[in-house]
């Protein structure tokens, strides 16, 4: 069980270290091309949720994040600790949620910096960070877990 929490802690540390690097070495709006024009590091701040929704509504994020953290820990101990894929996905979710929560509590905003442009369709993807990536990955993993469990249930019913 401890190893699962180490995964969440690892995500939090990577998230906070990368954000600290951005805050201490770049001004807001500065951009470093990594693989131009597709990928770059762009110092950006977000006072809202994904895609800038609910700007300035920090109290909502505090409440929702605390509920998510408590819910994830509860569900992990109830279901996830004996199911490796579920446990890993929940801890990735926990790490991402706490990573952005730390920003909101201590900075009053979330530090975003991963800038992705898709030239084929001329789409500039919203700037994100390690915690955001972890949240997205965890949701995809949870969908896979749910689909696998559903398949198991369907096989049991057919037998």
N, CA and C atoms as a LAMMPS dump frame, in Angstrom:
ITEM: TIMESTEP
0
ITEM: NUMBER OF ATOMS
477
ITEM: BOX BOUNDS ff ff ff
-5.0000000000000000e+02 5.0000000000000000e+02
-5.0000000000000000e+02 5.0000000000000000e+02
-5.0000000000000000e+02 5.0000000000000000e+02
ITEM: ATOMS id mol type element x y z
1 1 1 N 0.823 -1.189 0
2 1 2 C 0 0 0
3 1 3 C 0.872 1.26 0
4 2 1 N 1.978 1.22 0.696
5 2 2 C 2.884 2.36 0.783
6 2 3 C 3.398 2.773 -0.592
7 3 1 N 3.672 1.776 -1.453
8 3 2 C 4.223 2.081 -2.783
9 3 3 C 3.257 2.914 -3.616
10 4 1 N 1.975 2.733 -3.404
11 4 2 C 0.997 3.535 -4.134
12 4 3 C 1.105 5.01 -3.739
13 5 1 N 1.244 5.268 -2.448
14 5 2 C 1.369 6.65 -1.993
15 5 3 C 2.695 7.269 -2.446
16 6 1 N 3.723 6.453 -2.6
17 6 2 C 4.996 6.943 -3.128
18 6 3 C 4.799 7.45 -4.555
19 7 1 N 3.973 6.765 -5.337
20 7 2 C 3.668 7.21 -6.694
21 7 3 C 3.006 8.594 -6.67
22 8 1 N 2.017 8.785 -5.817
23 8 2 C 1.356 10.091 -5.704
24 8 3 C 2.367 11.165 -5.288
25 9 1 N 3.216 10.844 -4.318
26 9 2 C 4.236 11.787 -3.864
27 9 3 C 5.213 12.131 -4.982
28 10 1 N 5.597 11.146 -5.781
29 10 2 C 6.505 11.371 -6.911
30 10 3 C 5.887 12.365 -7.898
31 11 1 N 4.616 12.19 -8.204
32 11 2 C 3.944 13.101 -9.13
33 11 3 C 3.889 14.513 -8.555
34 12 1 N 3.58 14.613 -7.275
35 12 2 C 3.539 15.928 -6.617
36 12 3 C 4.915 16.595 -6.688
37 13 1 N 5.963 15.848 -6.389
38 13 2 C 7.318 16.415 -6.41
39 13 3 C 7.726 16.868 -7.81
40 14 1 N 7.506 16.026 -8.816
41 14 2 C 7.857 16.408 -10.191
42 14 3 C 7.06 17.646 -10.606
43 15 1 N 5.781 17.656 -10.278
44 15 2 C 4.933 18.795 -10.601
45 15 3 C 5.463 20.068 -9.943
46 16 1 N 5.729 20.024 -8.658
47 16 2 C 6.166 21.222 -7.934
48 16 3 C 7.577 21.659 -8.326
49 17 1 N 8.464 20.718 -8.603
50 17 2 C 9.82 21.078 -9.039
51 17 3 C 9.771 21.782 -10.391
52 18 1 N 8.987 21.247 -11.329
53 18 2 C 8.911 21.886 -12.646
54 18 3 C 8.267 23.27 -12.543
55 19 1 N 7.255 23.411 -11.715
56 19 2 C 6.615 24.717 -11.547
57 19 3 C 7.567 25.704 -10.871
58 20 1 N 8.313 25.237 -9.884
59 20 2 C 9.299 26.101 -9.223
60 20 3 C 10.324 26.59 -10.24
61 21 1 N 10.77 25.688 -11.109
62 21 2 C 11.745 26.057 -12.143
63 21 3 C 11.173 27.15 -13.049
64 22 1 N 9.93 26.996 -13.463
65 22 2 C 9.299 27.986 -14.341
66 22 3 C 9.184 29.334 -13.63
67 23 1 N 8.701 29.328 -12.394
68 23 2 C 8.486 30.563 -11.635
69 23 3 C 9.802 31.29 -11.377
70 24 1 N 10.878 30.545 -11.103
71 24 2 C 12.142 31.178 -10.727
72 24 3 C 13.038 31.54 -11.916
73 25 1 N 12.761 30.999 -13.092
74 25 2 C 13.663 31.262 -14.222
75 25 3 C 13.008 31.989 -15.398
76 26 1 N 11.678 32.115 -15.377
77 26 2 C 10.996 32.719 -16.522
78 26 3 C 9.997 33.781 -16.066
79 27 1 N 9.812 34.77 -16.895
80 27 2 C 8.758 35.753 -16.69
81 27 3 C 7.489 35.227 -17.354
82 28 1 N 6.332 35.663 -16.862
83 28 2 C 5.073 35.262 -17.492
84 28 3 C 5.099 35.705 -18.956
85 29 1 N 4.78 34.775 -19.834
86 29 2 C 4.785 35.054 -21.27
87 29 3 C 6.051 34.624 -21.982
88 30 1 N 7.136 34.391 -21.235
89 30 2 C 8.372 33.903 -21.861
90 30 3 C 8.132 32.512 -22.437
91 31 1 N 8.732 32.234 -23.606
92 31 2 C 8.575 30.934 -24.245
93 31 3 C 9.923 30.41 -24.691
94 32 1 N 10.142 29.126 -24.425
95 32 2 C 11.337 28.427 -24.893
96 32 3 C 10.862 27.342 -25.855
97 33 1 N 11.312 27.418 -27.097
98 33 2 C 10.937 26.404 -28.073
99 33 3 C 11.675 25.102 -27.802
100 34 1 N 10.967 24.023 -27.72
101 34 2 C 11.568 22.704 -27.539
102 34 3 C 11.627 21.992 -28.89
103 35 1 N 10.483 21.96 -29.564
104 35 2 C 10.375 21.359 -30.888
105 35 3 C 9.405 22.231 -31.677
106 36 1 N 9.911 23.403 -32.058
107 36 2 C 9.061 24.399 -32.704
108 36 3 C 8.535 23.917 -34.042
109 37 1 N 7.306 24.241 -34.334
110 37 2 C 6.357 25.033 -33.543
111 37 3 C 5.477 24.169 -32.647
112 38 1 N 5.724 22.878 -32.595
113 38 2 C 4.804 21.949 -31.939
114 38 3 C 4.825 21.988 -30.416
115 39 1 N 6.001 21.996 -29.821
116 39 2 C 6.091 21.91 -28.355
117 39 3 C 7.044 22.973 -27.823
118 40 1 N 6.619 23.606 -26.742
119 40 2 C 7.466 24.596 -26.098
120 40 3 C 7.122 24.731 -24.629
121 41 1 N 7.948 25.498 -23.944
122 41 2 C 7.716 25.828 -22.538
123 41 3 C 7.308 27.297 -22.521
124 42 1 N 6.093 27.565 -22.036
125 42 2 C 5.555 28.921 -22.001
126 42 3 C 5.079 29.224 -20.582
127 43 1 N 5.696 30.195 -19.955
128 43 2 C 5.326 30.557 -18.588
129 43 3 C 3.95 31.228 -18.59
130 44 1 N 3.008 30.579 -17.909
131 44 2 C 1.615 31.039 -17.914
132 44 3 C 1.008 30.79 -16.532
133 45 1 N 0.028 31.576 -16.143
134 45 2 C -0.687 31.38 -14.882
135 45 3 C -2.172 31.249 -15.164
136 46 1 N -2.831 30.448 -14.353
137 46 2 C -4.249 30.186 -14.533
138 46 3 C -4.94 30.299 -13.178
139 47 1 N -5.917 31.16 -13.078
140 47 2 C -6.692 31.317 -11.841
141 47 3 C -8.02 30.575 -11.92
142 48 1 N -8.142 29.705 -12.919
143 48 2 C -9.384 28.954 -13.095
144 48 3 C -9.109 27.472 -13.222
145 49 1 N -10 26.795 -13.933
146 49 2 C -9.879 25.354 -14.163
147 49 3 C -9.365 25.136 -15.584
148 50 1 N -9.579 23.945 -16.088
149 50 2 C -9.144 23.602 -17.432
150 50 3 C -9.683 24.61 -18.445
151 51 1 N -8.852 25.001 -19.384
152 51 2 C -9.195 25.954 -20.435
153 51 3 C -9.622 27.301 -19.873
154 52 1 N -9.179 27.59 -18.632
155 52 2 C -9.454 28.885 -18.044
156 52 3 C -10.874 29.092 -17.537
157 53 1 N -11.637 28.017 -17.421
158 53 2 C -13.017 28.149 -16.928
159 53 3 C -13.021 28.566 -15.451
160 54 1 N -14.068 29.252 -15.058
161 54 2 C -14.298 29.673 -13.668
162 54 3 C -13.139 30.499 -13.104
163 55 1 N -12.625 31.412 -13.883
164 55 2 C -11.523 32.267 -13.448
165 55 3 C -11.862 32.971 -12.137
166 56 1 N -10.931 32.915 -11.189
167 56 2 C -11.07 33.633 -9.933
168 56 3 C -12.012 33.005 -8.918
169 57 1 N -12.555 31.854 -9.188
170 57 2 C -13.498 31.191 -8.272
171 57 3 C -12.756 30.162 -7.401
172 58 1 N -11.725 30.614 -6.711
173 58 2 C -10.857 29.707 -5.957
174 58 3 C -11.607 28.885 -4.919
175 59 1 N -12.602 29.442 -4.275
176 59 2 C -13.315 28.706 -3.227
177 59 3 C -13.929 27.424 -3.779
178 60 1 N -14.395 27.459 -5.029
179 60 2 C -14.947 26.245 -5.648
180 60 3 C -13.865 25.173 -5.762
181 61 1 N -12.679 25.6 -6.189
182 61 2 C -11.585 24.642 -6.372
183 61 3 C -11.115 24.054 -5.046
184 62 1 N -11.097 24.871 -4.003
185 62 2 C -10.712 24.359 -2.686
186 62 3 C -11.674 23.263 -2.236
187 63 1 N -12.961 23.547 -2.338
188 63 2 C -13.974 22.58 -1.89
189 63 3 C -13.937 21.312 -2.733
190 64 1 N -13.949 21.482 -4.049
191 64 2 C -13.958 20.318 -4.944
192 64 3 C -12.697 19.47 -4.757
193 65 1 N -11.549 20.124 -4.644
194 65 2 C -10.3 19.375 -4.498
195 65 3 C -10.256 18.605 -3.187
196 66 1 N -10.706 19.206 -2.111
197 66 2 C -10.731 18.492 -0.824
198 66 3 C -11.657 17.289 -0.907
199 67 1 N -12.813 17.455 -1.535
200 67 2 C -13.739 16.328 -1.712
201 67 3 C -13.094 15.231 -2.553
202 68 1 N -12.423 15.623 -3.641
203 68 2 C -11.752 14.638 -4.504
204 68 3 C -10.663 13.901 -3.735
205 69 1 N -9.838 14.623 -2.997
206 69 2 C -8.743 13.991 -2.241
207 69 3 C -9.299 12.984 -1.238
208 70 1 N -10.289 13.399 -0.468
209 70 2 C -10.896 12.498 0.519
210 70 3 C -11.534 11.296 -0.186
211 71 1 N -12.255 11.551 -1.269
212 71 2 C -12.906 10.477 -2.012
213 71 3 C -11.922 9.487 -2.605
214 72 1 N -10.843 9.986 -3.175
215 72 2 C -9.829 9.109 -3.771
216 72 3 C -9.175 8.245 -2.702
217 73 1 N -8.804 8.836 -1.586
218 73 2 C -8.168 8.068 -0.506
219 73 3 C -9.14 7.015 0.036
220 74 1 N -10.379 7.408 0.252
221 74 2 C -11.388 6.46 0.735
222 74 3 C -11.553 5.31 -0.256
223 75 1 N -11.756 5.626 -1.53
224 75 2 C -11.991 4.599 -2.546
225 75 3 C -10.766 3.715 -2.736
226 76 1 N -9.579 4.323 -2.631
227 76 2 C -8.351 3.528 -2.732
228 76 3 C -8.323 2.465 -1.63
229 77 1 N -8.604 2.857 -0.398
230 77 2 C -8.566 1.906 0.71
231 77 3 C -9.708 0.894 0.642
232 78 1 N -10.806 1.286 0.062
233 78 2 C -11.95 0.377 -0.053
234 78 3 C -11.778 -0.601 -1.211
235 79 1 N -11.336 -0.117 -2.367
236 79 2 C -11.302 -0.943 -3.582
237 79 3 C -9.929 -1.038 -4.24
238 80 1 N -9.172 0.029 -4.217
239 80 2 C -7.978 0.124 -5.049
240 80 3 C -6.725 -0.558 -4.566
241 81 1 N -6.584 -0.742 -3.268
242 81 2 C -5.315 -1.265 -2.762
243 81 3 C -5.051 -2.708 -3.174
244 82 1 N -6.09 -3.442 -3.547
245 82 2 C -5.912 -4.831 -3.977
246 82 3 C -6.076 -5.013 -5.479
247 83 1 N -6.243 -3.906 -6.187
248 83 2 C -6.378 -3.943 -7.644
249 83 3 C -5.325 -2.994 -8.214
250 84 1 N -4.212 -3.539 -8.69
251 84 2 C -3.08 -2.688 -9.086
252 84 3 C -3.403 -1.567 -10.073
253 85 1 N -4.106 -1.842 -11.151
254 85 2 C -4.384 -0.784 -12.134
255 85 3 C -5.273 0.304 -11.538
256 86 1 N -6.265 -0.09 -10.764
257 86 2 C -7.125 0.885 -10.102
258 86 3 C -6.329 1.69 -9.075
259 87 1 N -5.502 1.004 -8.301
260 87 2 C -4.692 1.69 -7.294
261 87 3 C -3.741 2.705 -7.908
262 88 1 N -3.075 2.326 -8.988
263 88 2 C -2.144 3.235 -9.661
264 88 3 C -2.902 4.433 -10.237
265 89 1 N -4.031 4.174 -10.887
266 89 2 C -4.783 5.291 -11.486
267 89 3 C -5.284 6.25 -10.408
268 90 1 N -5.718 5.73 -9.271
269 90 2 C -6.182 6.597 -8.186
270 90 3 C -5.041 7.432 -7.595
271 91 1 N -3.863 6.844 -7.476
272 91 2 C -2.736 7.589 -6.926
273 91 3 C -2.217 8.638 -7.903
274 92 1 N -2.292 8.365 -9.203
275 92 2 C -1.932 9.379 -10.198
276 92 3 C -2.923 10.534 -10.109
277 93 1 N -4.199 10.217 -9.953
278 93 2 C -5.233 11.232 -9.765
279 93 3 C -4.968 12.051 -8.503
280 94 1 N -4.636 11.369 -7.42
281 94 2 C -4.346 12.047 -6.147
282 94 3 C -3.152 12.992 -6.299
283 95 1 N -2.088 12.521 -6.919
284 95 2 C -0.904 13.359 -7.12
285 95 3 C -1.205 14.6 -7.939
286 96 1 N -1.973 14.431 -9.021
287 96 2 C -2.332 15.579 -9.853
288 96 3 C -3.224 16.572 -9.123
289 97 1 N -4.196 16.057 -8.388
290 97 2 C -5.102 16.936 -7.644
291 97 3 C -4.351 17.731 -6.584
292 98 1 N -3.474 17.064 -5.853
293 98 2 C -2.717 17.76 -4.803
294 98 3 C -1.724 18.749 -5.408
295 99 1 N -1.115 18.387 -6.543
296 99 2 C -0.165 19.295 -7.193
297 99 3 C -0.786 20.644 -7.522
298 100 1 N -1.952 20.638 -8.149
299 100 2 C -2.614 21.911 -8.472
300 100 3 C -3.2 22.578 -7.232
301 101 1 N -3.614 21.786 -6.244
302 101 2 C -4.135 22.34 -4.99
303 101 3 C -3.051 23.149 -4.272
304 102 1 N -1.836 22.631 -4.26
305 102 2 C -0.712 23.349 -3.636
306 102 3 C -0.546 24.718 -4.288
307 103 1 N -0.605 24.754 -5.619
308 103 2 C -0.492 26.041 -6.318
309 103 3 C -1.593 27.001 -5.896
310 104 1 N -2.818 26.515 -5.871
311 104 2 C -3.943 27.393 -5.549
312 104 3 C -3.836 27.945 -4.124
313 105 1 N -3.403 27.091 -3.199
314 105 2 C -3.307 27.527 -1.795
315 105 3 C -2.141 28.499 -1.594
316 106 1 N -0.965 28.182 -2.149
317 106 2 C 0.228 28.978 -1.855
318 106 3 C 0.518 30.082 -2.866
319 107 1 N 0.01 29.96 -4.095
320 107 2 C 0.275 30.981 -5.11
321 107 3 C -0.976 31.756 -5.503
322 108 1 N -2.151 31.214 -5.191
323 108 2 C -3.388 31.848 -5.613
324 108 3 C -3.687 31.656 -7.09
325 109 1 N -2.912 30.815 -7.75
326 109 2 C -3.061 30.525 -9.168
327 109 3 C -2.26 29.262 -9.486
328 110 1 N -2.544 28.67 -10.633
329 110 2 C -1.841 27.466 -11.049
330 110 3 C -0.804 27.839 -12.108
331 111 1 N 0.401 27.32 -11.949
332 111 2 C 1.471 27.557 -12.909
333 111 3 C 1.351 26.524 -14.038
334 112 1 N 1.139 27.008 -15.244
335 112 2 C 1.08 26.156 -16.426
336 112 3 C 2.265 26.495 -17.314
337 113 1 N 2.741 25.522 -18.081
338 113 2 C 3.923 25.812 -18.886
339 113 3 C 4.123 24.922 -20.11
340 114 1 N 3.387 23.846 -20.266
341 114 2 C 3.58 22.978 -21.424
342 114 3 C 2.681 23.49 -22.543
343 115 1 N 3.314 23.935 -23.621
344 115 2 C 2.622 24.565 -24.737
345 115 3 C 2.7 23.637 -25.948
346 116 1 N 1.539 23.211 -26.438
347 116 2 C 1.483 22.281 -27.569
348 116 3 C 0.644 22.892 -28.684
349 117 1 N 1.208 22.884 -29.89
350 117 2 C 0.503 23.38 -31.072
351 117 3 C 0.423 22.247 -32.087
352 118 1 N -0.762 22.058 -32.654
353 118 2 C -0.962 21.007 -33.657
354 118 3 C -1.154 21.706 -35.002
355 119 1 N -0.069 21.838 -35.792
356 119 2 C -0.138 22.657 -37.015
357 119 3 C -1.063 22.096 -38.098
358 120 1 N -1.241 20.796 -38.143
359 120 2 C -2.078 20.187 -39.18
360 120 3 C -3.499 20.753 -39.128
361 121 1 N -4.007 20.922 -37.909
362 121 2 C -5.361 21.475 -37.763
363 121 3 C -5.33 22.904 -37.199
364 122 1 N -4.13 23.446 -37.103
365 122 2 C -3.92 24.815 -36.605
366 122 3 C -4.585 25.024 -35.243
367 123 1 N -4.307 24.108 -34.311
368 123 2 C -4.915 24.161 -32.982
369 123 3 C -3.837 24.362 -31.922
370 124 1 N -3.974 25.43 -31.161
371 124 2 C -3.071 25.706 -30.045
372 124 3 C -3.723 25.148 -28.784
373 125 1 N -3.25 23.991 -28.339
374 125 2 C -3.822 23.303 -27.184
375 125 3 C -3.643 24.17 -25.939
376 126 1 N -4.616 24.179 -25.02
377 126 2 C -4.457 24.972 -23.786
378 126 3 C -3.185 24.568 -23.027
379 127 1 N -2.494 25.561 -22.512
380 127 2 C -1.25 25.342 -21.787
381 127 3 C -1.563 24.562 -20.511
382 128 1 N -0.696 23.576 -20.181
383 128 2 C -0.957 22.724 -19.031
384 128 3 C 0.33 22.451 -18.271
385 129 1 N 0.248 21.617 -17.226
386 129 2 C 1.408 21.305 -16.396
387 129 3 C 1.431 19.798 -16.089
388 130 1 N 2.368 19.375 -15.283
389 130 2 C 2.516 17.954 -14.942
390 130 3 C 1.28 17.441 -14.202
391 131 1 N 0.75 18.224 -13.275
392 131 2 C -0.447 17.802 -12.532
393 131 3 C -1.632 17.607 -13.475
394 132 1 N -1.793 18.524 -14.43
395 132 2 C -2.88 18.393 -15.404
396 132 3 C -2.709 17.117 -16.235
397 133 1 N -1.477 16.853 -16.658
398 133 2 C -1.207 15.635 -17.431
399 133 3 C -1.535 14.397 -16.593
400 134 1 N -1.157 14.418 -15.313
401 134 2 C -1.449 13.29 -14.424
402 134 3 C -2.956 13.083 -14.285
403 135 1 N -3.698 14.176 -14.141
404 135 2 C -5.155 14.066 -14.028
405 135 3 C -5.757 13.442 -15.287
406 136 1 N -5.288 13.87 -16.438
407 136 2 C -5.797 13.332 -17.701
408 136 3 C -5.452 11.856 -17.851
409 137 1 N -4.208 11.513 -17.568
410 137 2 C -3.776 10.11 -17.653
411 137 3 C -4.59 9.242 -16.701
412 138 1 N -4.824 9.738 -15.493
413 138 2 C -5.586 8.952 -14.51
414 138 3 C -7.02 8.714 -14.962
415 139 1 N -7.631 9.706 -15.579
416 139 2 C -9 9.538 -16.063
417 139 3 C -9.045 8.479 -17.166
418 140 1 N -8.083 8.518 -18.087
419 140 2 C -8.013 7.495 -19.141
420 140 3 C -7.826 6.11 -18.511
421 141 1 N -6.944 6.023 -17.527
422 141 2 C -6.722 4.744 -16.848
423 141 3 C -7.986 4.27 -16.132
424 142 1 N -8.701 5.172 -15.485
425 142 2 C -9.941 4.8 -14.798
426 142 3 C -10.997 4.308 -15.786
427 143 1 N -11.06 4.919 -16.949
428 143 2 C -11.992 4.44 -17.983
429 143 3 C -11.627 3.022 -18.394
430 144 1 N -10.339 2.758 -18.559
431 144 2 C -9.882 1.402 -18.909
432 144 3 C -10.258 0.416 -17.814
433 145 1 N -10.04 0.793 -16.551
434 145 2 C -10.401 -0.072 -15.422
435 145 3 C -11.899 -0.376 -15.444
436 146 1 N -12.706 0.643 -15.645
437 146 2 C -14.163 0.451 -15.671
438 146 3 C -14.563 -0.474 -16.818
439 147 1 N -13.987 -0.268 -17.996
440 147 2 C -14.306 -1.121 -19.139
441 147 3 C -13.885 -2.569 -18.902
442 148 1 N -12.711 -2.759 -18.296
443 148 2 C -12.25 -4.122 -17.987
444 148 3 C -13.167 -4.802 -16.978
445 149 1 N -13.584 -4.067 -15.954
446 149 2 C -14.482 -4.627 -14.949
447 149 3 C -15.84 -4.973 -15.578
448 150 1 N -16.302 -4.113 -16.47
449 150 2 C -17.563 -4.368 -17.155
450 150 3 C -17.474 -5.631 -18.013
451 151 1 N -16.347 -5.811 -18.687
452 151 2 C -16.147 -7.026 -19.487
453 151 3 C -16.145 -8.274 -18.609
454 152 1 N -15.513 -8.2 -17.452
455 152 2 C -15.502 -9.338 -16.516
456 152 3 C -16.912 -9.686 -16.071
457 153 1 N -17.684 -8.654 -15.748
458 153 2 C -19.066 -8.865 -15.31
459 153 3 C -19.911 -9.493 -16.421
460 154 1 N -19.714 -9.03 -17.648
461 154 2 C -20.466 -9.58 -18.777
462 154 3 C -20.11 -11.05 -19.002
463 155 1 N -18.828 -11.402 -18.847
464 155 2 C -18.422 -12.816 -19.002
465 155 3 C -19.044 -13.686 -17.922
466 156 1 N -19.118 -13.155 -16.695
467 156 2 C -19.729 -13.916 -15.596
468 156 3 C -21.199 -14.157 -15.854
469 157 1 N -21.889 -13.163 -16.386
470 157 2 C -23.312 -13.285 -16.675
471 157 3 C -23.566 -14.33 -17.763
472 158 1 N -22.69 -14.369 -18.761
473 158 2 C -22.845 -15.322 -19.871
474 158 3 C -22.592 -16.757 -19.47
475 159 1 N -21.833 -16.972 -18.404
476 159 2 C -21.479 -18.344 -17.98
477 159 3 C -22.559 -19.026 -17.235
